[in-house]
Amino acid sequence: MAQLDTLDLVVLAVLLVGATAYFTKGTYWGVPKDPYAGSYANGNASKVGKSRNILEKMDESAKNCVIFYGSQTGTAEDYASRLAKEGSSRFGLKTMVADLEDYDYENLDTFPDDKVAMFVLATYGEGEPTDNAVDFYEFVMGEETAFSNGGTAEEKPLSNLKFVAFGLGNNTYEHYNSMVRRVNTALLKFGATRIGEAGEGDDGAGTMEEDFLAWKEPMWVELTEKMGLEERESVYEPIFSVTERDDLSAEANEVYLGEPNKNHLEGKSKGPYNSHNPYIAPIAESREIFTVQDRNCLHMEIDVSGSNLSYQTGDHVAIWPTNAGKEVDRFLNILGLADKMHTVISVKGLDPTARVPFPTPTTYDAAVRYHMEICGPVSRQFVSSLAAFAPDETSKAEMTKLGNDKDYFQDKVSSQYLNIAQVLESVDKSKKWSNIPFSIMIEGINKIQPRYYSISSSSLVQKNKISITAVVEEIRVAGAEHVVKGVTTNYLLALKQKQHGEPNPDPHGLTYAITGPRNKYDGIHVPVHVRHSNFKLPSDPSKPIIMVGPGSGVAPFRGFVQERAAQASSGEKVGKTILFFGCRRSTEDFLYKDEWDKFAADLGSSFELVTAFSREQSQKIYVQHRLKENAKEVNDLLQNQKANFYVCGDAANMAREVSNNLVQIISEERGIPVEKAEDVVKSMRSSGQYQEDVWS
């Protein structure tokens, strides 16, 4: 018999495997898989093996309406989900919600004219797309956008596409709602037909929710007419099934108790770490930097050694919060679930396009504590949807009134900053609202979002430790019994108290599961990831910079100055570095007071700190006033030395005032009209000479 060579053996082995697969139907290796092993294993695994063809996906699931979202904080995603539910329940549309980053867009030119695409687009930062919308934005805005069948803008390749558009923005930013405006213009340029107005919600004015509600009704009217739809009585149709699992206990290894994905569940977390997959980072240091008893500001050092997480000076760090135990208990109690808090549940999508927002099986407690934004603002539309499940007719009538009367809702709910459990308690605290399906709560409450903080350290100086500076937030509502507490900052305060020896920290009466699911955060850890920012120092350290950062807005500038001090110490030439800092009193909240002296010693005459202590004199003085007092130097640095100008902090008041004052400075110092000075500032913004890292 002839000898078999290596190739023969390989061929025989392949044939054997193939035959085994055929006759056994794969049963030898067809082990049941955790449904979240792919979608939650790490930040990018959900993309593997999925079709990126949206039309193929719509055809497979028999959909005629897709609602795309570009979302940074979850609000646009929530609006997209609400449009999908309403389109289905009221008008019989076959809807699906789609994350913009999950699909390609070259084939939009083959979009059938009997389907409709909706775009719910938030504008992030200074007119930028949200992280998940970057690829889509660059595609439709590109100079050489190429669709599958070719065709230039003049040939109108999207003539079959019907679309709807709503934008989420903030009028305190210069590029208000620029994302939806630019995308709307681009789609129309390519021949698409918009249905209804391109709506715009304004978070800066506090009218986002009412802007959305006012926009969608006439949109539905026009869409109904264009697509031949018929409105019907809207009834609740669940998107998810929630099944209580008597066969599993909360201690079972396969039950998620707050772990964000399968790798974390199995105790073998691995990167890449990102917005889908946090790194459980040790807090190396924490301290209080206010010197008063009634307010807190935390400085924390987060150790990212060995994680492959990297940052650049000016970036943001995301903290993944957990809800306070007090609010978790309130929520579960009012729904009549307190006795079932540790009952295991499985949540599944009833539609093939529905994505469960957290891994299961889990427990009621874990879902609420780690995954649901139960302390977030409540929408009038959501309250209206819960009326049908009220415990009695009186409560139903009150919920209906809250849902229908925007002024009444503003007075009773919005102005009081009530969360959903507090709303239910305010209507009737004596009864349990146990008729409310848990599925509607999953659908109607946003997924809890990471909170982003400007990194207050230099990557040049401490590449493996990320500093954050966070004022612990609280809102005292006039006439209300409760005080609204910041979810994440109070969580961080609890971690700081624990690190400093408090065995049972309860900042402001709030307790947190600070050791995390199955004690995986024990030893003072916090889940984090890094988001890169365009808020950057000039590449040439000899270029002058002017920084305006009152309060915790000084955070990134501590990193900037720390970096320049290190560069100066190493012999590099460092340009003029001016920081305008403001707070209430020099003895109370002068952040990093001692550090500035050290940096000044390293930087010498190139560093200048200008302070504004608003409450140390009869008339309040703020950073914008100090800016005008130094008008000549500021203008000289900007005009003759091309200094970079940076602002960090409150967008609604401070940042706007600083911008207005800079216009006045340029007008007066250069002897030009205000209109011309405004053009100068706009040009500075567009060129990157004027940069903002602001919030509202």
C-alpha positions as CSV (number, residue, x, y, z in Angstrom):
1,M,0.0,0.0,0.0
2,A,1.4,3.4,-1.0
3,Q,2.3,5.8,1.8
4,L,0.0,8.7,2.5
5,D,1.7,12.1,2.2
6,T,0.9,15.1,4.4
7,L,-1.6,16.6,1.8
8,D,-3.5,13.2,1.7
9,L,-3.8,13.2,5.5
10,V,-5.1,16.8,5.5
11,V,-7.7,16.0,2.9
12,L,-8.9,12.9,4.7
13,A,-9.2,14.8,8.0
14,V,-11.3,17.6,6.3
15,L,-13.6,14.9,4.7
16,L,-14.0,13.2,8.1
17,V,-14.9,16.4,9.8
18,G,-17.3,17.3,7.1
19,A,-19.0,13.9,7.2
20,T,-19.3,14.1,10.9
21,A,-20.9,17.5,10.7
22,Y,-23.4,16.3,8.1
23,F,-24.5,13.2,9.8
24,T,-24.6,14.6,13.4
25,K,-26.0,18.0,12.4
26,G,-23.4,19.6,14.5
27,T,-24.7,18.1,17.8
28,Y,-21.1,17.4,19.0
29,W,-20.3,21.0,19.1
30,G,-23.7,22.6,19.1
31,V,-23.5,23.7,22.7
32,P,-26.3,26.2,23.7
33,K,-24.7,29.6,23.9
34,D,-25.3,32.5,26.2
35,P,-27.3,35.0,24.0
36,Y,-25.1,37.8,25.3
37,A,-21.8,36.1,24.7
38,G,-21.6,38.0,21.5
39,S,-23.4,41.3,22.0
40,Y,-21.9,42.0,25.4
41,A,-18.6,40.1,25.4
42,N,-16.7,43.3,24.5
43,G,-17.1,46.6,22.9
44,N,-16.9,45.4,19.3
45,A,-18.2,41.9,19.4
46,S,-21.8,42.9,18.6
47,K,-20.6,43.9,15.2
48,V,-19.1,40.6,14.3
49,G,-21.2,38.4,12.0
50,K,-24.0,41.0,11.7
51,S,-25.3,42.2,8.3
52,R,-24.6,45.9,7.8
53,N,-27.2,46.0,5.0
54,I,-30.2,47.9,6.5
55,L,-32.5,47.0,3.6
56,E,-31.6,43.3,4.0
57,K,-32.4,43.6,7.7
58,M,-35.7,45.3,7.0
59,D,-36.8,42.7,4.5
60,E,-35.8,39.8,6.7
61,S,-38.0,41.2,9.6
62,A,-40.8,42.6,7.3
63,K,-40.2,46.2,8.4
64,N,-41.3,49.3,6.5
65,C,-40.0,52.0,8.9
66,V,-36.5,52.3,10.4
67,I,-35.7,54.9,13.0
68,F,-31.9,55.6,13.1
69,Y,-30.5,57.4,16.1
70,G,-27.3,59.3,16.8
71,S,-27.1,59.5,20.6
72,Q,-24.4,60.5,23.1
73,T,-26.4,60.4,26.4
74,G,-29.3,58.1,25.5
75,T,-32.0,60.7,24.9
76,A,-32.0,60.4,21.1
77,E,-32.1,56.7,21.4
78,D,-35.1,57.0,23.8
79,Y,-36.9,59.3,21.3
80,A,-36.2,56.8,18.5
81,S,-37.7,54.0,20.6
82,R,-40.7,56.1,21.4
83,L,-41.3,56.9,17.7
84,A,-41.0,53.2,16.9
85,K,-43.6,52.2,19.6
86,E,-46.0,55.0,18.6
87,G,-45.6,54.2,14.9
88,S,-46.5,50.6,15.5
89,S,-49.3,51.0,18.0
90,R,-51.0,54.1,16.5
91,F,-50.4,53.6,12.8
92,G,-49.6,50.0,12.2
93,L,-46.2,50.7,10.9
94,K,-43.7,47.8,11.1
95,T,-40.9,49.7,12.9
96,M,-37.4,49.0,14.0
97,V,-34.8,51.1,15.8
98,A,-31.3,51.1,14.4
99,D,-28.0,52.4,15.8
100,L,-26.3,54.4,13.1
101,E,-22.9,52.8,13.6
102,D,-24.4,49.3,13.0
103,Y,-25.1,49.8,9.2
104,D,-23.6,51.0,5.9
105,Y,-25.2,53.7,3.8
106,E,-24.1,53.2,0.3
107,N,-27.4,51.4,-0.6
108,L,-29.7,54.2,0.6
109,D,-30.1,54.9,-3.1
110,T,-32.0,51.6,-3.4
111,F,-34.3,52.4,-0.5
112,P,-37.9,51.4,-1.6
113,D,-40.4,54.2,-1.9
114,D,-43.0,52.3,0.2
115,K,-40.7,52.5,3.3
116,V,-39.6,55.4,5.4
117,A,-36.4,56.2,7.3
118,M,-36.4,58.4,10.4
119,F,-33.3,60.1,11.7
120,V,-33.1,61.2,15.4
121,L,-29.8,63.0,15.7
122,A,-28.2,64.7,18.7
123,T,-25.5,67.3,18.2
124,Y,-22.5,66.8,20.4
125,G,-20.0,69.4,21.6
126,E,-19.2,72.1,19.1
127,G,-21.4,71.0,16.2
128,E,-20.0,67.4,16.1
129,P,-21.8,64.2,15.4
130,T,-22.2,61.8,18.4
131,D,-19.7,59.0,18.6
132,N,-22.0,56.4,17.0
133,A,-22.9,58.8,14.1
134,V,-19.5,59.8,13.0
135,D,-19.2,57.3,10.0
136,F,-22.7,58.2,8.8
137,Y,-22.1,61.9,9.0
138,E,-18.8,61.7,7.2
139,F,-20.4,59.6,4.5
140,V,-23.4,61.9,3.7
141,M,-21.3,65.0,4.1
142,G,-18.3,63.8,2.1
143,E,-17.2,65.6,-1.0
144,E,-17.2,62.4,-3.0
145,T,-20.2,60.5,-1.5
146,A,-20.6,57.3,-3.6
147,F,-23.9,55.4,-3.5
148,S,-24.2,51.8,-4.7
149,N,-25.5,52.7,-8.2
150,G,-23.3,55.7,-8.6
151,G,-24.9,59.0,-9.4
152,T,-23.9,62.5,-8.5
153,A,-26.0,65.0,-6.4
154,E,-27.3,66.4,-9.7
155,E,-28.7,63.0,-10.6
156,K,-30.6,62.8,-7.3
157,P,-29.7,59.2,-6.3
158,L,-31.9,59.3,-3.2
159,S,-35.1,60.2,-5.1
160,N,-36.9,57.2,-3.7
161,L,-36.0,57.9,-0.1
162,K,-38.7,59.3,2.2
163,F,-37.3,60.5,5.5
164,V,-38.2,62.2,8.8
165,A,-35.7,64.2,10.9
166,F,-35.6,65.4,14.4
167,G,-32.6,67.0,16.1
168,L,-31.5,67.3,19.7
169,G,-29.4,70.4,20.5
170,N,-28.6,73.1,23.0
171,N,-29.0,76.8,22.1
172,T,-26.1,77.8,24.4
173,Y,-23.7,76.3,21.9
174,E,-22.8,78.1,18.8
175,H,-23.5,75.2,16.4
176,Y,-27.1,74.7,17.7
177,N,-28.6,71.5,16.2
178,S,-26.1,71.5,13.4
179,M,-26.1,67.8,13.0
180,V,-29.8,67.5,12.0
181,R,-29.5,70.7,9.9
182,R,-26.5,69.5,7.9
183,V,-27.9,65.9,7.4
184,N,-31.3,67.3,6.3
185,T,-29.6,69.6,3.8
186,A,-27.4,66.7,2.5
187,L,-30.3,64.3,2.1
188,L,-32.4,66.9,0.3
189,K,-29.4,67.7,-2.0
190,F,-29.3,64.0,-3.0
191,G,-32.9,64.1,-3.9
192,A,-34.6,62.6,-0.8
193,T,-38.1,63.8,0.2
194,R,-38.6,64.9,3.8
195,I,-41.9,64.3,5.5
196,G,-42.9,67.0,8.0
197,E,-40.6,69.6,9.3
198,A,-37.0,68.9,10.4
199,G,-37.7,69.2,14.1
200,E,-35.4,70.7,16.7
201,G,-35.4,70.2,20.4
202,D,-33.6,72.7,22.7
203,D,-32.1,71.3,25.9
204,G,-30.6,74.8,26.6
205,A,-34.1,76.3,27.0
206,G,-35.3,73.3,28.9
207,T,-38.0,72.6,26.3
208,M,-36.6,69.4,24.6
209,E,-39.5,67.2,25.6
210,E,-42.2,69.7,24.6
211,D,-40.4,70.5,21.4
212,F,-40.4,66.8,20.6
213,L,-44.1,66.3,21.4
214,A,-45.1,69.4,19.4
215,W,-43.1,68.3,16.4
216,K,-44.2,64.7,16.1
217,E,-48.0,65.3,15.9
218,P,-48.0,67.2,12.6
219,M,-45.3,64.8,11.3
220,W,-47.6,61.9,11.9
221,V,-50.4,63.6,10.1
222,E,-48.2,64.2,7.0
223,L,-46.7,60.7,7.2
224,T,-50.2,59.1,7.4
225,E,-51.2,61.0,4.3
226,K,-48.1,60.2,2.3
227,M,-48.0,56.5,3.2
228,G,-51.7,55.8,3.3
229,L,-51.8,54.9,7.0
230,E,-54.8,54.7,9.2
231,E,-54.7,55.8,12.9
232,R,-56.0,53.4,15.4
233,E,-56.6,53.3,19.1
234,S,-53.2,53.0,20.7
235,V,-52.8,50.1,23.1
236,Y,-49.7,48.9,24.9
237,E,-47.8,46.3,22.9
238,P,-44.7,45.0,24.7
239,I,-41.4,44.9,23.0
240,F,-39.9,42.6,25.6
241,S,-41.1,39.6,27.5
242,V,-40.1,39.4,31.1
243,T,-40.1,35.9,32.6
244,E,-39.5,35.1,36.2
245,R,-37.1,32.1,36.5
246,D,-38.1,29.7,39.2
247,D,-35.3,27.4,38.0
248,L,-32.5,29.9,38.8
249,S,-31.4,31.5,42.0
250,A,-29.6,34.9,42.1
251,E,-26.4,33.0,43.2
252,A,-26.3,31.0,40.0
253,N,-23.1,31.5,38.0
254,E,-25.0,32.4,34.8
255,V,-27.1,35.1,36.4
256,Y,-25.9,38.7,35.8
257,L,-26.0,40.7,39.0
258,G,-24.8,44.0,37.3
259,E,-21.9,42.8,35.3
260,P,-22.0,44.6,31.9
261,N,-21.0,41.6,29.8
262,K,-20.1,37.9,29.8
263,N,-16.4,38.4,30.3
264,H,-17.1,40.5,33.5
265,L,-19.6,37.8,34.6
266,E,-16.9,35.1,34.3
267,G,-14.3,37.3,36.1
268,K,-12.0,37.5,33.0
269,S,-12.6,41.1,31.9
270,K,-10.5,42.1,28.9
271,G,-10.1,45.0,26.5
272,P,-10.6,46.9,24.4
273,Y,-12.3,49.0,27.0
274,N,-14.8,51.4,25.6
275,S,-18.4,52.7,25.9
276,H,-19.7,49.1,25.8
277,N,-17.0,47.5,28.0
278,P,-15.7,49.4,31.1
279,Y,-12.4,48.8,32.8
280,I,-12.9,48.2,36.6
281,A,-10.2,50.6,37.7
282,P,-8.8,51.0,41.2
283,I,-9.0,54.5,42.7
284,A,-5.5,55.2,43.8
285,E,-6.2,58.4,45.7
286,S,-9.2,60.5,46.7
287,R,-9.5,63.7,48.7
288,E,-11.8,66.6,49.4
289,I,-10.7,69.9,47.9
290,F,-13.3,72.2,49.3
291,T,-12.8,73.5,52.8
292,V,-16.4,74.0,53.8
293,Q,-18.7,71.5,55.4
294,D,-21.9,72.0,53.3
295,R,-20.4,71.4,49.9
296,N,-18.0,68.8,48.4
297,C,-15.6,68.7,45.5
298,L,-13.6,65.6,45.0
299,H,-10.2,65.0,43.5
300,M,-9.6,61.4,42.5
301,E,-6.7,59.5,40.9
302,I,-7.9,56.5,38.8
303,D,-5.2,54.0,38.0
304,V,-5.4,52.5,34.5
305,S,-2.0,50.7,34.6
306,G,-2.1,47.4,32.6
307,S,-5.5,48.2,31.0
308,N,-4.1,49.5,27.7
309,L,-6.4,52.5,28.3
310,S,-4.6,55.6,27.2
311,Y,-5.5,59.3,27.2
312,Q,-4.2,62.6,26.0
313,T,-4.3,65.8,28.0
314,G,-7.8,67.3,27.5
315,D,-9.6,64.1,27.1
316,H,-12.7,62.9,29.1
317,V,-13.0,59.9,31.4
318,A,-16.4,58.2,31.7
319,I,-17.6,57.0,35.1
320,W,-20.2,54.2,35.0
321,P,-22.5,54.9,37.9
322,T,-24.9,52.8,40.0
323,N,-28.2,54.0,41.4
324,A,-28.5,54.8,45.1
325,G,-30.0,52.1,47.2
326,K,-32.7,54.5,48.5
327,E,-33.9,55.1,44.9
328,V,-33.7,51.4,43.9
329,D,-35.8,50.6,47.0
330,R,-38.3,53.3,46.2
331,F,-38.7,52.1,42.6
332,L,-39.1,48.4,43.5
333,N,-41.4,49.2,46.4
334,I,-43.9,51.4,44.5
335,L,-44.2,48.7,41.8
336,G,-44.8,46.0,44.4
337,L,-41.5,44.2,43.6
338,A,-39.7,44.8,46.9
339,D,-40.2,41.1,47.9
340,K,-39.1,40.0,44.5
341,M,-36.0,42.1,44.2
342,H,-33.7,39.1,44.0
343,T,-36.0,37.0,41.8
344,V,-34.2,36.0,38.6
345,I,-35.8,37.2,35.3
346,S,-35.1,36.6,31.7
347,V,-35.8,39.4,29.3
348,K,-36.2,38.7,25.6
349,G,-37.1,40.8,22.6
350,L,-40.5,39.9,21.1
351,D,-39.3,41.3,17.8
352,P,-36.1,40.2,16.0
353,T,-34.9,43.8,15.8
354,A,-35.5,44.6,19.5
355,R,-32.3,44.8,21.5
356,V,-32.5,44.1,25.3
357,P,-30.6,46.9,26.9
358,F,-28.8,44.7,29.5
359,P,-27.6,41.1,29.7
360,T,-29.9,38.5,31.2
361,P,-30.8,36.4,33.1
362,T,-30.6,39.0,35.8
363,T,-32.6,40.1,38.8
364,Y,-35.1,42.9,39.3
365,D,-32.6,44.6,41.7
366,A,-29.6,44.3,39.4
367,A,-31.5,45.6,36.4
368,V,-32.8,48.6,38.3
369,R,-29.6,49.3,40.2
370,Y,-27.0,49.0,37.4
371,H,-28.9,49.5,34.1
372,M,-31.9,51.7,34.3
373,E,-31.9,55.6,34.6
374,I,-34.5,55.6,37.4
375,C,-33.5,59.0,38.7
376,G,-33.7,60.7,35.3
377,P,-36.3,63.2,34.1
378,V,-39.7,61.9,33.3
379,S,-41.5,62.5,30.0
380,R,-45.1,63.4,29.8
381,Q,-45.7,60.8,27.1
382,F,-44.4,58.1,29.4
383,V,-46.6,59.1,32.3
384,S,-49.6,59.0,29.9
385,S,-48.7,55.5,28.9
386,L,-48.7,54.3,32.5
387,A,-52.2,55.7,33.2
388,A,-53.9,52.5,31.9
389,F,-52.1,50.5,34.7
390,A,-53.1,52.8,37.6
391,P,-54.3,51.0,40.7
392,D,-57.7,52.8,40.6
393,E,-59.8,55.2,38.5
394,T,-58.8,58.2,40.6
395,S,-55.1,57.6,40.0
396,K,-55.8,56.9,36.4
397,A,-57.5,60.2,36.0
398,E,-54.6,62.0,37.6
399,M,-52.0,60.2,35.4
400,T,-54.1,61.1,32.3
401,K,-54.2,64.7,33.3
402,L,-50.5,64.8,33.9
403,G,-50.0,63.3,30.5
404,N,-52.3,65.6,28.6
405,D,-51.8,69.0,30.4
406,K,-48.3,70.3,29.8
407,D,-48.6,73.2,32.3
408,Y,-50.0,70.9,35.0
409,F,-47.1,68.5,34.3
410,Q,-44.6,71.3,34.5
411,D,-46.0,72.4,37.8
412,K,-46.3,69.0,39.4
413,V,-43.4,67.0,37.9
414,S,-40.8,68.9,35.8
415,S,-40.3,71.8,38.1
416,Q,-40.0,69.5,41.1
417,Y,-37.4,67.3,39.4
418,L,-39.4,64.1,40.2
419,N,-38.2,60.8,39.0
420,I,-40.7,58.2,37.9
421,A,-41.1,56.4,41.2
422,Q,-41.7,59.8,42.9
423,V,-44.3,60.6,40.3
424,L,-46.2,57.4,41.1
425,E,-45.9,58.1,44.9
426,S,-47.2,61.6,44.4
427,V,-50.3,60.3,42.6
428,D,-50.9,57.5,45.2
429,K,-48.4,56.3,47.7
430,S,-50.8,54.2,49.6
431,K,-51.2,51.5,46.9
432,K,-48.7,49.4,45.0
433,W,-48.6,50.1,41.2
434,S,-48.2,46.4,40.6
435,N,-50.3,46.4,37.4
436,I,-47.5,48.2,35.6
437,P,-45.6,45.6,33.5
438,F,-41.9,45.6,34.1
439,S,-41.5,45.5,30.4
440,I,-42.9,49.0,30.0
441,M,-40.4,50.2,32.5
442,I,-37.5,48.7,30.6
443,E,-38.9,50.3,27.4
444,G,-39.7,53.7,28.9
445,I,-36.7,54.4,31.1
446,N,-33.4,55.1,29.5
447,K,-30.4,52.9,29.9
448,I,-28.2,54.4,32.6
449,Q,-25.4,56.3,30.9
450,P,-21.8,56.9,31.8
451,R,-21.0,60.4,33.0
452,Y,-18.1,62.2,31.4
453,Y,-15.6,64.3,33.3
454,S,-12.8,66.5,31.9
455,I,-9.5,64.8,32.9
456,S,-7.6,67.1,35.2
457,S,-4.1,65.6,34.7
458,S,-1.5,65.6,32.0
459,S,-0.8,62.4,30.1
460,L,2.8,63.5,29.8
461,V,3.2,63.7,33.5
462,Q,1.1,60.7,34.7
463,K,0.1,58.5,31.7
464,N,-1.2,55.7,34.0
465,K,-3.2,57.8,36.4
466,I,-6.3,59.8,35.4
467,S,-7.3,62.7,37.6
468,I,-10.9,63.9,37.9
469,T,-12.3,66.9,39.6
470,A,-16.0,66.6,40.5
471,V,-18.3,68.9,42.5
472,V,-20.9,66.7,44.3
473,E,-24.2,67.8,42.9
474,E,-27.5,68.6,44.6
475,I,-30.5,70.7,43.6
476,R,-32.7,72.2,46.3
477,V,-36.2,72.7,45.0
478,A,-38.2,75.6,46.5
479,G,-41.2,74.2,48.4
480,A,-40.2,70.6,47.9
481,E,-39.5,68.1,50.7
482,H,-36.8,66.3,48.7
483,V,-33.3,67.4,47.6
484,V,-32.2,66.1,44.1
485,K,-28.9,64.4,44.4
486,G,-26.4,63.8,41.6
487,V,-26.3,60.1,40.8
488,T,-22.6,59.8,39.9
489,T,-21.0,62.4,42.1
490,N,-22.6,61.0,45.3
491,Y,-21.5,57.5,44.2
492,L,-18.0,58.9,43.9
493,L,-18.3,60.6,47.3
494,A,-19.4,57.2,48.9
495,L,-16.2,55.6,47.3
496,K,-14.1,58.4,48.8
497,Q,-15.6,57.9,52.2
498,K,-15.0,54.2,52.0
499,Q,-11.4,54.7,51.0
500,H,-10.9,57.0,54.0
501,G,-12.2,54.4,56.5
502,E,-15.9,54.9,56.7
503,P,-17.3,51.3,56.9
504,N,-20.8,52.1,55.8
505,P,-20.7,55.3,53.7
506,D,-24.0,57.0,53.2
507,P,-23.4,60.5,51.7
508,H,-26.5,62.7,52.1
509,G,-28.4,59.7,53.3
510,L,-27.7,57.6,50.2
511,T,-26.2,54.2,50.2
512,Y,-24.5,52.5,47.2
513,A,-23.5,48.9,46.3
514,I,-19.9,50.2,46.1
515,T,-18.4,46.7,46.2
516,G,-20.2,46.0,42.9
517,P,-21.8,42.8,41.6
518,R,-20.4,39.8,43.5
519,N,-17.9,42.2,45.3
520,K,-16.0,42.6,42.0
521,Y,-15.4,46.3,42.7
522,D,-14.1,45.7,46.3
523,G,-10.9,47.4,47.2
524,I,-12.4,50.8,45.9
525,H,-12.8,50.3,42.2
526,V,-14.9,52.1,39.7
527,P,-15.9,51.2,36.1
528,V,-14.5,53.6,33.5
529,H,-13.5,54.2,29.9
530,V,-11.8,57.1,28.1
531,R,-13.4,59.3,25.4
532,H,-11.0,61.3,23.2
533,S,-11.6,65.0,22.8
534,N,-10.6,67.8,20.4
535,F,-9.9,70.1,23.4
536,K,-6.2,70.1,23.1
537,L,-3.1,72.1,23.8
538,P,-1.2,73.5,20.8
539,S,1.4,71.0,19.6
540,D,4.0,73.8,20.0
541,P,4.5,74.5,23.7
542,S,5.9,77.9,22.9
543,K,2.5,79.1,21.6
544,P,0.7,81.2,24.3
545,I,-2.6,80.0,25.7
546,I,-5.4,81.8,27.6
547,M,-7.7,79.6,29.7
548,V,-11.0,80.5,31.4
549,G,-12.2,78.0,33.9
550,P,-14.2,78.9,37.0
551,G,-15.2,76.3,39.5
552,S,-14.7,72.7,38.4
553,G,-14.3,74.1,34.9
554,V,-10.6,74.5,35.9
555,A,-10.2,70.7,35.6
556,P,-8.7,70.3,32.2
557,F,-6.6,73.4,32.8
558,R,-4.9,71.8,35.8
559,G,-3.8,69.2,33.2
560,F,-2.7,71.8,30.7
561,V,-0.7,73.7,33.3
562,Q,0.7,70.5,34.8
563,E,2.0,69.6,31.3
564,R,3.5,73.0,30.6
565,A,5.2,73.0,33.9
566,A,6.8,69.6,33.2
567,Q,7.9,70.9,29.7
568,A,9.5,74.0,31.3
569,S,11.3,71.9,33.9
570,S,12.7,69.7,31.1
571,G,14.1,72.8,29.4
572,E,11.5,73.4,26.7
573,K,10.5,76.9,25.8
574,V,6.9,77.5,27.0
575,G,4.8,80.3,25.9
576,K,2.6,82.7,28.0
577,T,0.1,80.6,30.0
578,I,-2.7,82.6,31.5
579,L,-5.5,81.1,33.6
580,F,-8.6,83.0,34.7
581,F,-10.1,81.1,37.6
582,G,-13.2,82.0,39.7
583,C,-15.0,80.7,42.7
584,R,-17.0,82.0,45.7
585,R,-14.3,82.6,48.3
586,S,-10.5,82.1,48.4
587,T,-11.0,80.3,51.8
588,E,-13.7,77.9,50.7
589,D,-13.5,76.6,47.1
590,F,-10.2,77.8,45.6
591,L,-9.4,74.6,43.8
592,Y,-5.8,73.4,43.8
593,K,-4.8,76.6,45.5
594,D,-1.4,75.2,46.7
595,E,-0.6,73.5,43.4
596,W,-0.7,76.8,41.4
597,D,2.2,78.1,43.4
598,K,4.3,75.0,42.5
599,F,3.4,75.3,38.8
600,A,4.3,79.0,38.9
601,A,7.7,78.1,40.3
602,D,8.3,75.8,37.4
603,L,6.9,78.1,34.7
604,G,8.3,81.4,36.1
605,S,7.0,84.6,34.4
606,S,5.3,82.7,31.6
607,F,2.5,81.6,34.1
608,E,-0.2,84.1,35.3
609,L,-3.1,83.2,37.5
610,V,-6.0,85.8,37.5
611,T,-8.6,85.1,40.1
612,A,-12.2,86.2,40.6
613,F,-13.7,85.5,44.1
614,S,-17.3,86.4,43.6
615,R,-18.4,86.8,47.2
616,E,-15.4,88.5,48.7
617,Q,-16.8,92.0,48.0
618,S,-20.2,93.7,47.9
619,Q,-20.5,93.5,44.1
620,K,-20.0,90.0,42.6
621,I,-17.0,89.6,40.3
622,Y,-16.7,86.8,37.8
623,V,-14.1,85.6,35.4
624,Q,-15.6,87.5,32.5
625,H,-15.1,90.7,34.4
626,R,-11.4,89.8,35.0
627,L,-11.1,89.1,31.3
628,K,-12.2,92.6,30.4
629,E,-9.8,94.1,33.0
630,N,-7.0,92.4,31.1
631,A,-8.3,93.4,27.7
632,K,-5.0,94.8,26.3
633,E,-2.9,91.7,27.2
634,V,-5.6,89.3,26.0
635,N,-6.0,91.0,22.6
636,D,-2.3,91.3,22.1
637,L,-1.8,87.6,22.7
638,L,-4.6,86.7,20.4
639,Q,-3.8,89.2,17.6
640,N,0.0,89.3,17.6
641,Q,1.0,85.9,19.0
642,K,-1.9,83.8,17.8
643,A,-2.6,82.5,21.3
644,N,-5.1,79.7,21.7
645,F,-8.2,80.6,23.8
646,Y,-9.9,78.0,25.9
647,V,-13.2,78.0,27.9
648,C,-14.4,75.2,30.2
649,G,-17.5,75.2,32.4
650,D,-21.1,76.4,32.3
651,A,-22.4,76.9,28.8
652,A,-25.6,78.7,29.5
653,N,-24.2,81.7,31.4
654,M,-20.4,81.8,31.9
655,A,-19.3,80.6,28.5
656,R,-21.8,82.9,26.7
657,E,-20.7,85.9,28.7
658,V,-17.0,85.1,28.1
659,S,-17.7,84.9,24.4
660,N,-19.6,88.2,24.4
661,N,-16.9,89.9,26.4
662,L,-14.2,88.7,24.1
663,V,-16.1,90.2,21.2
664,Q,-16.2,93.5,23.0
665,I,-12.5,93.3,23.8
666,I,-11.6,92.7,20.2
667,S,-13.9,95.5,19.0
668,E,-12.6,98.1,21.4
669,E,-8.9,97.1,21.3
670,R,-8.7,96.9,17.5
671,G,-11.1,99.8,16.8
672,I,-13.5,97.7,14.7
673,P,-17.3,97.4,14.7
674,V,-18.9,94.8,16.9
675,E,-20.1,92.9,13.9
676,K,-16.6,92.6,12.6
677,A,-15.3,91.4,16.0
678,E,-18.0,88.7,16.0
679,D,-16.7,87.5,12.7
680,V,-13.1,87.4,14.2
681,V,-14.4,85.2,17.0
682,K,-16.3,82.9,14.6
683,S,-13.1,82.6,12.6
684,M,-11.2,81.7,15.8
685,R,-13.7,79.0,16.5
686,S,-13.7,77.5,13.1
687,S,-9.8,77.4,13.0
688,G,-9.5,75.8,16.5
689,Q,-8.0,78.9,18.0
690,Y,-11.0,79.2,20.3
691,Q,-12.0,75.9,22.0
692,E,-14.7,75.1,24.4
693,D,-15.4,72.2,26.8
694,V,-18.7,73.3,28.2
695,W,-21.9,71.8,29.7
696,S,-25.4,72.9,30.6
